[in-house]
Amino acid sequence: MPPSRSNNSFPLGPVIGVGIALFITGGAAAWFTVSKLASRQAVTPSPSPIESPTIEASPVIPSPSIEPTPTVTASPSPVAVEPATETRSIYWLKVTDTGSELVPRSIEIRKSADKDKELESLFQSLLAGPIDAGDTTTIPAGTKLLSLKQDKKGIRLNLSREFTANEGADSLIGRLAQVLYTATSLDPKASVWIQVEGQPLELLGEGEGLEVAQPMTRAFFEQNYQLSGN
């Protein structure tokens, strides 16, 4: 008689089935868990990159422009230009053994387009008196040229009253000759009108003075007057 199985034995089939079921269930659960974690990792967005703050470049401030110092070039010193001059004659008296004679002396005057100015320069020298010790003048000291004018008719002189001082006949003739010949040094044939203080000179000197023709010329003087010793 075969031995009977004990009532305490446990059948293997159900146990194996349960084990397989648990294995399958556990594997499914594990797969589900892994899948879920993987999906979470896939869905989780990557952290946004942190943008670095933009650093703006400071504006470039231009340096103030420095103008170059101009080079100063020394200018050459101007060359002094001597004024143009002309040679003219004024007349003095020269004492001789027989009396006195009229003599011309050359002087340099500034050349001018205004002939009145040239003649005025001559008279300024004449009235200032001679420089050469051998020359004399009978024109009274202090005589002044008040005005002078030239035109087509001739030369008009206006002298101060000192010119009429009476110092003798020879002195008066010499005085008249000095003025007449100096006035006509630019034009020997010119006519000359002589005034004293604005009035026509008719008598040179006081009392028995010297009559003066108006106008006076060199030719008239040589025919009507004579210096002592000539």
C-alpha positions in Angstrom: 0.0 0.0 0.0 1.5 3.1 -1.1 2.3 5.6 1.6 -0.2 8.2 2.0 0.7 11.9 1.6 0.7 13.9 4.8 -2.1 16.3 5.2 0.5 19.0 6.1 2.1 19.1 2.6 1.6 22.4 0.5 1.0 22.1 -3.2 3.8 23.7 -5.4 1.7 24.7 -8.3 -0.2 27.5 -6.7 3.0 28.7 -5.1 4.8 28.8 -8.5 1.9 30.5 -10.1 1.8 33.1 -7.4 5.5 33.6 -7.7 5.3 34.1 -11.4 2.5 36.5 -10.9 4.4 38.4 -8.4 7.5 38.4 -10.7 5.5 39.7 -13.5 3.7 42.2 -11.3 7.0 43.4 -9.8 8.6 43.7 -13.2 5.7 45.7 -14.5 5.8 47.9 -11.5 9.5 48.4 -11.9 9.2 49.1 -15.6 6.5 51.6 -14.9 8.5 53.3 -12.3 11.6 53.5 -14.5 9.5 54.8 -17.4 7.9 57.4 -15.3 11.2 58.6 -14.0 12.5 58.7 -17.6 9.6 60.7 -18.8 10.0 63.1 -16.0 13.6 63.6 -16.9 12.6 64.1 -20.5 9.9 66.6 -19.7 11.9 68.5 -17.1 13.1 71.6 -19.1 16.7 72.5 -19.0 17.4 75.6 -16.9 17.6 78.8 -19.0 21.1 80.1 -19.4 21.8 83.1 -17.3 22.3 86.1 -19.5 25.3 88.1 -18.7 24.5 91.8 -18.2 25.3 93.9 -21.3 28.1 96.3 -20.5 27.7 99.4 -22.5 31.0 101.0 -23.6 31.5 104.5 -22.1 31.1 107.3 -24.7 34.5 108.4 -26.0 34.9 112.1 -25.1 37.1 113.7 -27.8 40.1 115.6 -26.5 39.9 119.3 -27.1 41.7 120.1 -30.3 44.8 122.2 -29.8 45.5 124.5 -32.7 49.1 124.7 -33.7 50.9 127.8 -32.7 51.6 129.8 -35.9 55.2 130.3 -36.7 56.1 133.9 -36.6 58.5 134.9 -39.3 60.4 138.0 -38.7 59.7 140.5 -41.4 62.7 142.2 -42.9 63.2 145.7 -41.6 61.9 148.3 -44.1 64.5 150.0 -46.0 64.4 153.8 -45.5 63.8 155.5 -48.7 65.4 158.9 -49.0 62.9 161.5 -50.3 63.6 162.8 -53.8 65.3 166.2 -53.8 66.0 168.9 -56.3 68.8 171.5 -56.6 67.5 175.1 -56.5 69.2 178.5 -55.9 68.7 181.2 -53.4 70.4 184.6 -53.6 72.7 186.3 -51.2 74.9 189.4 -51.3 78.6 189.2 -51.4 80.7 192.1 -50.3 83.4 193.1 -52.8 86.1 195.8 -53.0 83.7 198.0 -55.0 80.5 197.3 -53.1 78.3 194.2 -53.2 77.1 191.8 -55.8 74.2 189.3 -56.0 75.4 185.6 -55.9 73.3 182.4 -56.2 73.9 179.5 -53.8 72.6 176.0 -54.6 70.6 174.2 -52.0 68.8 170.8 -51.9 65.0 170.9 -51.4 62.5 168.1 -51.2 61.0 167.5 -54.6 57.2 168.1 -54.7 54.5 168.1 -57.3 53.3 171.3 -55.6 55.6 174.0 -56.9 54.3 176.4 -54.2 55.8 174.1 -51.6 59.2 174.0 -53.3 59.3 177.8 -53.5 58.2 178.1 -49.9 61.2 175.9 -48.9 63.5 178.3 -50.8 62.1 181.3 -48.9 62.3 179.6 -45.6 66.1 179.1 -46.2 66.4 182.7 -47.5 64.7 184.3 -44.5 66.7 182.2 -42.1 69.9 183.9 -43.2 73.1 182.8 -44.8 75.3 179.9 -43.5 78.5 180.7 -45.4 80.5 183.4 -43.6 81.2 185.1 -47.0 77.5 185.7 -47.8 75.4 188.5 -46.4 71.8 189.5 -46.5 70.0 192.8 -46.3 66.6 191.3 -45.5 65.7 192.5 -42.0 65.7 189.8 -39.3 62.2 188.7 -38.3 60.8 189.0 -41.8 58.3 186.2 -42.5 56.7 184.8 -45.6 52.9 185.1 -44.9 51.7 183.5 -48.1 52.9 182.5 -51.5 50.9 181.6 -54.6 51.8 180.8 -58.2 49.5 180.9 -61.2 49.7 181.4 -64.9 50.3 185.1 -64.5 53.2 184.8 -62.1 54.1 184.7 -58.4 52.5 186.5 -55.6 54.4 187.0 -52.4 53.0 188.4 -49.1 55.7 189.4 -46.6 55.5 190.7 -43.0 56.0 194.4 -42.2 59.6 193.8 -41.1 60.6 193.7 -44.7 60.1 197.5 -45.2 62.5 198.6 -42.5 64.6 201.5 -43.8 68.4 200.7 -43.8 69.7 202.8 -46.7 69.2 202.8 -50.5 71.8 200.2 -51.2 70.3 197.9 -48.6 66.8 198.3 -50.1 68.0 197.5 -53.7 69.9 194.4 -52.5 66.9 193.3 -50.4 64.6 193.6 -53.4 67.0 191.8 -55.6 67.3 188.9 -53.2 63.6 188.4 -53.0 63.0 188.8 -56.8 65.7 186.5 -57.9 64.9 183.8 -55.4 61.2 183.9 -56.3 62.1 183.5 -60.0 64.7 180.7 -59.5 62.3 178.1 -60.9 61.3 180.4 -63.8 63.6 183.3 -64.5 61.1 185.0 -66.7 58.2 184.9 -64.3 56.5 188.1 -63.0 56.5 188.8 -59.3 53.9 190.7 -57.2 55.1 191.7 -53.8 52.8 192.5 -50.9 53.4 193.5 -47.3 50.7 192.4 -44.8 48.4 191.9 -47.8 48.9 195.3 -49.4 50.8 195.9 -52.6 54.3 197.1 -52.0 54.7 200.5 -53.8 57.5 202.1 -51.8 60.2 200.1 -50.0 61.5 202.0 -47.0 60.4 205.3 -45.5 60.8 208.8 -46.7 62.8 208.7 -49.9 62.3 205.0 -50.3 62.6 202.7 -53.3 59.7 202.7 -55.7 58.7 199.1 -56.5 57.0 198.2 -59.8 54.1 195.8 -59.8 54.7 193.2 -61.2 58.5 193.1 -61.1 60.7 191.0 -63.4 64.4 190.3 -63.6 64.6 192.2 -66.9 62.9 195.2 -65.4 65.1 195.2 -62.3 68.3 195.0 -64.4 67.2 198.0 -66.5 66.1 200.2 -63.6 68.1 199.2 -60.5 71.8 198.8 -59.9 73.6 197.4 -57.0 76.6 199.4 -55.8 79.8 198.1 -57.3 78.0 196.6 -60.4 
